[in-house]
Amino acid sequence: MLSHIRHGLKDRFKSSQGANSSSNSTTLPPPISSSLLKAPPLENAQTVLHIGAFDPRKEGLTQAQRTFVYFYSRKHAQFCAKVESAEALDKQHGYVVWPVAIAMWTLADTYARTKSKDDLRRLEVGFAALERHWNEKHSAYTAWVQYDGNDDVYYDDNAHCANALISAHEATGDPRFLDRAVAIMTKLVPTGWDRTGHPGGVPWHIGKNNSRNACSTCALAVAAGRLALMGVQKEYFSEMLADLVGFTEAHLIGYDEMLVNDSIGRSGDSDWKVERVKWTYNTGFAIHACVLLHQLRGGSERHLELANKMAQAAIDHRGPLYDKKSADPVRRWWRDSTFFAQHLVEGLAVLAKAQPDTDIARQIMHELEHFAAFVRIYLQDPNDGMYWRSLRLYVIDDARTAAYNALTGGERWLEPDSSERENGKGAAEHRPIAKTMLANAAVARIFMLTGELVKTVHVSAIEE
């Protein structure tokens, strides 16, 4: 599945794989004590089922710690997979910048909630790992760790980095995080931000100007809006937010379904054409950006109403974002992965908090509880507490396929997703399951964000 989402990791990173990451550290990691690498106690799904409920905030914080312990390599000063698997490269299976950015975001969210010294140290370690990707020439984080001649820079990756750094600054007040975020937004982003209006928006990669992508445009709009609300270069970032939201309204939102399309693209000088694939994160970032624009403009109702309409479409179990393989709409979840769904969860949570005690806020709270209960019970490996990637249980393994059939009354066969497995030769179903940091950091955020609205998730919410 990931090869379809990101156009193939091999193509994306083939120019970087020759670099030995262990010899290219530009930032020395801070000393890390063994206490930071101690896994928290495991409370598996069977325990939760017996109790009948769980605290999503607590589970999110615990999962953030567990993710750090599982994936951080003190030896390599890098986040590394246990085995050769999705998003991991080189001999030590080091992660590319996308999951590192999400891990950094998760660590920032964690420290914001706990203010503990251990969580601050983990955040510092995460920042040092992220800094290994910093490219001074582009004022950007490169896909693989930085080395001479590495110009592999993606606008969407850097949007995630900017948002993670903004969260880190908000949590700590440390100007280093803000300085990096502002550098990305004022030096890198203008090289891709099309301000002509023909068509506008932001492409995916610095070397590919034949597309304008929701994943970069909408995520950068969120970063711009957050900076503007903080009072950082308010006029400039307010203009960026308004322009990128305007492009999204004009070119990316499919008004027949009120969801955000993936991109527009063209070949040569041909007309721009819409790529109508819909992922949860694109709509999530668009909702979030519209709420920020509403707040910046002193209560602009038009963008709040637009956000409400997109949210209604995003939580409609009969809509395009949901997996229709279940005949019962109640037993449907987003046809996507945890690492994309986290951004929709955040957009929905931001919208609900912006208008509490409204019908849409109550609907969002209900859906987030429904979703969190499903993730907690069905996506966790009871043996180690780690989570799988896909929200479609029948692409993970035989046990999850059987659970899906029992839950929905279906008769699905396993349709193995290779991104849930170790890399290698042979059919995916014959390769071992692998845990990925992208999925687990995202799950931690899903629970923490849900916990801002729902204090207790009841297992029975799966049936509601």
C-alpha positions in Angstrom: 0.0 0.0 0.0 2.7 2.5 0.9 4.2 2.2 -2.6 1.0 3.6 -4.0 0.8 6.3 -1.3 4.2 7.7 -1.7 5.0 6.6 -5.3 7.6 4.0 -4.1 10.2 4.2 -1.5 12.8 2.7 -3.8 12.4 5.6 -6.3 12.1 8.2 -3.6 15.3 7.2 -1.8 17.5 5.5 -4.4 19.8 8.5 -4.6 20.4 8.4 -0.8 20.9 4.8 -0.1 24.6 4.9 -0.8 25.3 7.1 2.2 26.4 5.5 5.4 24.2 7.2 8.1 26.5 6.2 10.9 29.3 8.4 9.5 27.2 11.5 8.7 26.0 12.8 12.1 26.1 16.6 12.1 24.7 16.9 15.6 26.0 15.0 18.6 23.1 13.4 20.5 22.7 14.3 24.2 23.7 11.7 26.7 20.9 9.2 27.3 20.4 7.3 30.5 19.2 3.7 30.6 16.1 4.8 32.4 14.9 6.5 29.3 15.1 3.1 27.4 13.0 1.2 30.0 9.7 0.0 28.5 6.5 0.8 30.5 4.3 -2.0 31.9 2.1 -3.6 29.3 -1.7 -3.5 29.6 -2.9 -5.5 26.6 -6.3 -5.6 24.9 -7.6 -8.5 27.0 -7.1 -6.4 30.1 -8.9 -3.5 28.5 -11.7 -5.8 27.4 -12.1 -7.1 30.9 -12.2 -3.6 32.4 -14.4 -2.4 29.6 -12.8 1.1 29.2 -9.5 2.9 29.1 -8.0 6.4 29.5 -6.9 7.5 26.0 -4.6 10.2 27.4 -2.8 7.7 29.6 -2.5 5.1 26.7 -1.2 7.8 24.4 1.5 8.8 26.9 2.4 5.2 27.5 2.6 4.4 23.8 4.8 7.4 23.2 7.3 6.1 25.7 7.0 2.5 24.4 7.6 3.8 20.8 10.8 5.6 21.9 12.1 2.6 23.7 11.4 0.2 20.9 12.8 2.3 18.0 15.6 4.5 19.4 19.1 3.2 18.8 21.6 4.6 21.2 24.4 2.9 19.2 23.4 4.7 16.0 22.0 7.9 17.6 19.1 7.3 15.2 15.6 5.9 15.2 15.9 2.4 13.7 13.5 -0.4 12.8 14.2 -3.8 14.3 14.3 -5.4 10.9 14.4 -4.2 7.3 10.9 -2.8 6.7 8.9 0.1 5.5 10.5 3.6 5.7 13.8 2.1 6.9 17.1 2.1 5.0 20.8 1.1 5.3 22.3 -1.7 7.4 21.0 -0.4 10.7 17.5 0.0 9.3 17.6 3.8 10.1 14.4 5.7 9.5 13.9 8.3 6.8 12.8 11.8 8.0 9.0 11.3 7.7 8.6 8.9 10.6 11.4 10.8 12.5 9.3 14.0 12.2 6.2 12.2 13.5 8.2 10.7 16.4 9.4 14.2 17.2 5.8 15.5 17.1 4.7 12.8 19.4 7.6 13.5 21.9 6.6 17.2 21.8 3.0 16.3 22.5 4.0 14.1 25.3 6.2 16.6 27.1 3.4 19.2 26.7 1.2 17.0 28.8 3.6 15.6 31.4 6.3 18.3 31.8 8.5 15.5 33.1 12.3 15.6 33.0 12.5 12.2 31.3 10.1 13.3 28.5 12.1 16.5 28.0 15.2 14.3 27.6 13.4 12.1 25.1 12.4 15.2 23.2 16.0 16.4 23.1 17.2 13.1 21.8 14.4 13.1 19.2 15.5 16.6 18.0 19.1 15.4 17.7 18.0 12.5 15.5 16.0 14.9 13.4 18.9 17.3 13.1 21.0 14.7 11.3 18.7 15.3 8.3 19.2 19.1 8.3 20.5 20.6 5.1 21.7 24.2 5.5 21.8 24.9 1.8 18.0 24.3 1.4 17.0 25.2 5.0 15.3 21.9 5.1 15.4 18.4 6.4 16.4 15.8 3.7 14.6 12.5 3.3 17.7 10.6 4.4 20.4 11.8 6.8 22.4 14.6 5.4 25.6 14.1 3.4 27.4 16.1 0.8 25.2 16.3 -2.4 22.0 15.2 -0.7 19.3 17.4 -2.3 16.4 15.0 -1.7 14.0 17.5 -0.1 10.2 17.0 0.1 7.8 19.8 1.0 5.4 17.5 2.8 8.2 16.0 5.0 9.2 19.5 6.0 5.6 20.5 6.7 5.5 17.7 9.2 8.9 18.8 10.6 7.7 22.4 10.9 4.6 21.4 12.8 6.5 19.1 15.1 9.0 21.9 15.9 6.2 24.4 16.5 4.7 21.9 19.0 8.1 21.4 20.6 8.5 25.2 21.0 5.0 25.5 22.4 5.8 22.8 24.9 9.2 24.1 26.0 9.6 27.7 25.0 13.0 26.7 23.5 13.8 29.2 20.6 15.8 26.5 18.8 12.7 24.7 17.7 11.0 27.9 16.6 14.0 29.1 14.7 14.1 25.8 12.7 10.4 25.9 11.9 10.6 29.5 10.8 13.6 28.8 8.6 11.7 26.0 6.8 8.7 28.3 6.3 10.5 31.4 5.2 13.4 29.9 3.2 12.4 26.5 1.9 8.7 27.0 1.4 8.9 30.1 -0.9 11.0 28.0 -3.4 7.8 25.9 -4.0 4.9 28.2 -3.0 3.3 29.2 -6.2 1.9 32.7 -5.5 0.8 33.4 -9.1 -2.5 31.8 -8.7 -1.9 29.8 -11.9 -2.6 27.4 -10.3 -1.0 28.1 -6.9 -0.3 25.7 -4.1 2.9 23.8 -3.3 4.4 20.7 -5.0 5.6 17.5 -3.4 9.3 17.7 -4.1 11.7 20.5 -4.8 12.6 19.0 -8.1 9.1 18.2 -9.3 7.0 21.2 -10.3 4.3 19.3 -12.3 2.0 18.7 -9.4 0.4 20.6 -6.5 -0.3 18.3 -3.6 -2.7 18.5 -0.7 -0.2 16.7 1.6 2.2 19.6 1.2 -0.1 22.5 0.7 -2.6 21.8 3.5 0.1 20.7 6.1 2.1 23.9 5.3 -1.1 25.9 5.7 -1.5 24.5 9.2 2.1 25.4 10.1 1.6 28.9 8.7 -1.6 29.4 10.7 -0.1 28.2 13.9 2.9 30.6 13.5 0.6 33.5 12.7 -1.6 32.8 15.8 1.6 32.8 17.9 2.4 36.3 16.5 5.4 35.2 14.6 5.7 37.3 11.4 1.9 37.4 11.6 1.3 39.3 8.3 3.5 37.0 6.2 2.1 33.8 7.7 -1.5 35.0 7.6 -1.0 35.7 3.9 0.5 32.2 3.4 -2.4 30.5 5.2 -5.1 32.4 3.3 -3.4 31.8 0.0 -3.0 28.0 0.5 -6.5 27.6 1.9 -7.8 29.6 -1.2 -5.9 27.2 -3.5 -7.4 24.2 -1.6 -10.9 25.6 -2.0 -10.4 26.3 -5.7 -8.6 23.2 -6.8 -8.5 20.4 -4.3 -11.8 20.2 -2.5 -14.3 17.9 -4.3 -17.5 19.7 -3.5 -19.6 16.7 -4.6 -18.3 14.8 -1.6 -16.9 17.7 0.5 -13.5 16.0 0.9 -10.0 16.9 -0.3 -8.6 15.3 -3.4 -4.9 14.2 -3.4 -3.5 16.6 -5.9 -3.6 18.3 -9.3 -0.9 17.5 -11.9 0.0 17.8 -15.5 2.5 16.6 -18.1 4.5 19.3 -19.7 2.3 22.3 -20.5 -0.9 20.4 -20.6 -3.9 21.3 -18.5 -3.9 20.6 -14.8 -6.0 17.5 -13.9 -7.3 16.5 -10.6 -6.1 13.3 -8.9 -9.3 12.3 -7.1 -7.8 9.8 -4.6 -8.9 10.8 -1.1 -6.8 10.2 2.0 -7.8 11.0 5.6 -4.9 13.3 6.3 -5.5 15.7 3.4 -9.0 16.4 4.7 -7.7 16.5 8.3 -5.1 19.2 7.5 -7.7 21.2 5.4 -10.1 21.2 8.3 -7.4 22.3 10.7 -6.3 25.1 8.4 -9.8 26.4 7.9 -10.2 26.6 11.7 -7.0 28.5 12.0 -8.1 30.9 9.3 -11.4 31.4 11.1 -9.6 32.2 14.3 -7.1 34.6 12.7 -9.9 36.5 11.0 -11.8 37.1 14.2 -14.5 34.6 13.7 -14.9 34.3 9.9 -17.9 32.1 9.6 -17.4 31.0 6.0 -14.3 28.9 6.8 -15.7 27.5 10.0 -18.7 26.4 8.0 -16.5 24.9 5.3 -14.6 23.0 8.1 -17.9 21.7 9.5 -19.0 20.4 6.1 -15.7 18.6 5.5 -15.9 17.1 9.0 -19.4 15.9 8.4 -18.2 14.2 5.2 -15.1 12.8 7.0 -17.2 11.0 9.7 -20.0 9.8 7.4 -19.7 6.0 7.5 -21.3 5.8 4.1 -18.8 8.2 2.6 -15.7 7.7 0.5 -13.2 7.7 3.4 -14.7 4.5 5.0 -14.0 0.9 4.2 -17.2 -0.4 2.5 -16.3 -4.0 2.8 -18.4 -4.2 6.0 -22.1 -4.3 5.2 -22.9 -2.7 8.5 -22.0 1.1 8.5 -21.5 1.1 12.2 -18.7 -1.5 11.8 -16.8 0.6 9.4 -13.6 2.5 9.9 -11.5 4.8 7.7 -10.0 2.9 4.8 -6.5 4.2 5.6 -3.6 3.8 7.9 -3.0 5.1 11.4 -0.2 7.4 10.3 -2.6 9.3 8.0 -5.7 9.1 10.2 -3.8 10.8 13.1 -4.0 14.1 11.1 -7.8 13.7 10.6 -8.2 13.0 14.3 -6.3 16.2 15.0 -8.3 18.3 12.5 -11.5 17.0 14.0 -10.4 17.6 17.6 -9.3 21.2 16.8 -12.7 21.8 15.1 -14.6 20.4 18.1 -12.7 22.4 20.6 -13.3 25.6 18.5 -17.1 25.2 18.9 -17.9 23.1 22.1 -21.4 22.1 23.0 -22.5 21.9 19.4 -24.0 19.0 17.4 -20.9 18.7 15.3 -18.6 18.6 18.4 -20.7 15.9 19.9 -20.6 13.9 16.7 -16.8 14.2 16.5 -16.4 13.1 20.1 -18.6 10.0 19.4 -16.6 9.2 16.3 -13.2 9.6 18.0 -14.3 7.3 20.8 -15.6 4.7 18.3 -12.2 4.9 16.4 -10.0 4.9 19.5 -11.8 1.8 20.9 -11.2 0.0 17.6 -7.5 0.9 17.4 -6.9 -0.1 21.0 -8.6 -3.5 20.9 -7.8 -4.6 17.3 -4.5 -3.1 16.2 -2.3 -3.8 19.3 0.0 -6.8 19.4 -0.7 -8.2 22.9 2.8 -9.6 23.1 4.7 -6.4 23.0 2.1 -3.6 23.1 3.1 -2.3 19.7 0.6 -1.4 17.0 0.1 -2.4 13.3 -0.3 0.2 10.5 -3.5 -0.4 8.5 -7.0 0.1 9.7 -8.1 -2.7 7.4 -7.5 -5.7 9.6 -7.7 -8.1 6.7 -4.4 -6.9 5.2 -2.3 -7.5 8.4 -2.4 -11.2 9.1 -4.7 -14.2 9.4 -5.5 -13.5 13.1 -6.6 -10.0 12.3 -8.5 -11.1 9.3 -10.4 -13.6 11.5 -11.1 -10.8 14.0 -12.4 -8.6 11.2 -14.8 -11.3 10.0 -16.0 -11.9 13.6 -16.5 -8.1 14.1 -18.3 -7.4 10.8 -19.9 -10.8 9.9 -17.8 -10.8 6.8 -16.0 -13.6 5.0 -12.7 -11.9 4.0 -9.5 -13.7 3.1 -6.2 -12.2 4.0 -5.0 -9.6 1.5 -1.5 -9.0 2.8 -0.1 -5.5 2.7 3.7 -5.7 2.2 4.3 -2.6 4.3 3.1 -4.6 7.4 5.9 -7.1 6.7 9.7 -7.4 6.6 11.2 -6.4 3.3 12.6 -9.2 1.2 11.9 -11.6 -1.6 8.8 -13.7 -2.0 5.1 -13.1 -1.4 4.2 -10.8 1.4 2.1 -13.4 3.3 5.3 -15.5 3.7 7.3 -12.7 5.2 7.2 -12.0 9.0 5.2 -9.1 10.4 7.2 -6.0 11.3 6.4 -3.1 13.6 7.0 0.4 12.3 7.7 3.7 14.1 5.4 5.6 11.8 2.4 3.6 12.9 3.3 3.6 16.6 4.1 7.2 16.9 0.9 8.0 15.1 -1.2 5.8 17.5 0.3 7.6 20.5 -0.9 10.9 19.0 -4.4 9.5 18.1 -4.9 8.5 21.8 -3.5 11.8 23.2 -5.6 13.9 20.8 -8.7 11.8 21.5 -8.0 12.3 25.3 -8.5 16.1 24.9 -12.2 15.5 24.2 -13.0 12.0 25.6 -11.7 11.3 29.1 -12.7 7.6 29.0 -13.1 5.4 26.0 -15.6 2.6 26.5 -15.0 -0.6 24.5 -18.7 -0.7 23.8 -18.2 2.3 21.5 -17.0 -0.1 18.8 -20.6 -1.2 18.5 -22.1 2.3 18.5 
